[in-house]
Amino acid sequence: MDNFIVSARKYRPQNFNTVVGQQHITTTLKNAIRNNQLAHAFLFCGPRGVGKTTCARILAKTINCTNQTPEGEACNTCNSCVSFDAGTSMNIHELDAASNNSVDDIRTLVEQVRFAPQAGKYKVYIVDEVHMLSSSAFNAFLKTLEEPPPHAIFILATTEKHKILPTILSRCQIFDFKRITNNDTVEHLQEIVDKEQINAEKAALQVIAQKSEGCMRDSLSILDKIVSFTNGTVTYQNTLEHLNILDEDYFFQLLACMQQQDMAGAMLLFDQINRKGFEGDLVLNGFAEFIRNLLVCKDAKSAALLEVVEGMQEKYQQVAQQTSLSYLVSALNILNDTEVNYKMARNKRLHVELALIKLSFLQQAIELTTNQSAVVKKKRLDGPIAFKTKLIQPLVPPTPANTNGSGNANTNASAPTQGPKLYVAEAASKSTAVQATAAAQSNLSTQTSTTSPNSVAAAAPTGTIKTGPKKSLLDALKEKAGNSYQIEEVKEAKPLTEESLRAFWDAYIIQLEQQLKHSAVGTFKIASLEIDNDIHFTVRVSAVTAQKFIESEKMVLIDQLQTQFNNRAINFTILVEEGEKEDVPLHMRLNSKQKFERIAEQYPLVKELRDKLRLEIDY
């Protein structure tokens, strides 16, 4: 019995023309080979199963071919091509970076690069899953990757380009592989089933292409499983059964029940689906994709995005025209929320059934919302909400006295200002107060309208706003504060001189002596002072311990300095001058490793214990 070879290996492309769905890359590589413009390092990145390693092998095979075709393809007949197909070529080296990701593996590879090929023109090094290399391995690879020998070509392949260091990316010629389209996958699968003499329906191949999601290796693996499952006959139904995919006819029936508001029919149909072994999340996901396809079919411009099996396009378009756009969008929103919350639901089946109930009465809710009759569905608004307010009466300025008229004019003008207060204060009930206030306001408005314009410019009565010259801020503060505060002028800053600074320093030493801080007193006495400018001076000491004593008194010292010289900007710096070395104990000079070595030297049994137990000391 012959050994079985999976289709992904048996039908692996052997030249650039047989690579599926990557014409933009194969054309570039063939032109580079034909024009002798090969780069020394390539980076092939893209999704899994789209031909990155395959193109790397074809490139290594083609550049060493001794009888290339005019199109830049390998001849497959020379000794180099035959040895390559047999797997005995010495000019190609493949390294799996997922399992050989240490710096030692890369150093071994770099050492091999120095040797020229015994036969052929180039030695090609293919590093697969290069993003798995460690940072030290990347750094060890940088120099060789930038300036390799003329006979060496590196091809790096990865599915995660963002994990590679930018220094590696800048040294490579990058090729981005794209996902293989469903049409290209179906055509390639059709060629394989024709060669293998397998009876396969095109609808089944389309389902396999959709399930593989642009990965050719996955589609070939699925095809091998289904052929083994069905004993050589691949149909649409057994493909759905094997891949655990729900038939689209169930979704058409579900949508029909929901549009007719047949909640019982939808629930019974879901029970039938559930009995076949389909979980609720698969039903939600499949139904959401079904609604999305209907939404795509609503517009002729987006109909090209519809990816369904052959023969279902017309049915999708027919159902989409019979379904309103608002229903599809609302249903898609409900299904999305239900699928997101599915994992958190304790009763999974009830969670799905609740979504089906909502979808069954969704059309009625939409009709209530869009109906022009009196019954309208309430909507919750996120905008501003109206609230009841009370109108505030405008404040009418008092009418100034009329200096040109008689005394009665002053009486009438001043009466409205006291009228409303008098009425409100003496009113016995609320109704009487309201009537009195209304009468006073009407009286005030009548008098205001009959007042002459010249009276506006007259002097205001007592209690009104004064229009005299403005007071200064200082006068206003004096008037407000009275005698409770005293305003003092800012004293002029005293100059910082050596005599005055020394006198202050000696006075502070006396203060420290009174506080019995004898250690600090000795430090302050031996410290030297040096004035840098008007607001800064330097204190020089000979040891770090002296610096610590002065820093402990720095806050109090600066405060008294600034008060003494009337200058809040005065500050100083403590500088330790290099002098005689302090006598530091030996145990304070040694680090952790030196301490252990000293102990091991004095007590050899400690070192012997570490070696026998194979201990690793964390220094």
Salt bridges, closest charged atoms under 4 A:
GLU73 OE2 - LYS30 NZ 3.90
ASP85 OD1 - LYS61 NZ 3.02
GLU94 OE2 - ARG57 NE 2.69
ASP104 OD1 - ARG107 NH1 3.88
GLU129 OE1 - HIS131 ND1 3.64
GLU146 OE1 - ARG171 NH2 3.09
GLU147 OE1 - LYS143 NZ 3.77
GLU160 OE1 - LYS163 NZ 2.65
ASP176 OD1 - LYS161 NZ 3.83
GLU196 OE2 - LYS10 NZ 2.94
ASP218 OD2 - ARG48 NH1 2.15
ASP249 OD1 - LYS315 NZ 3.61
ASP271 OD2 - ARG275 NE 2.87
ASP271 OD1 - ARG349 NH2 2.55
GLU310 OE1 - LYS202 NZ 3.81
GLU353 OE2 - ARG349 NE 3.05
GLU479 OE1 - LYS471 NZ 2.36
ASP506 OD1 - ARG502 NE 3.52
GLU513 OE2 - LYS525 NZ 3.40
GLU530 OE1 - ARG540 NE 2.88
ASP532 OD2 - HIS536 ND1 2.82
GLU553 OE2 - LYS517 NZ 2.83
ASP559 OD1 - ARG568 NH2 3.98
GLU577 OE2 - ARG540 NH1 3.66
GLU608 OE2 - LYS612 NZ 3.18
ASP611 OD1 - ARG610 NH2 3.40
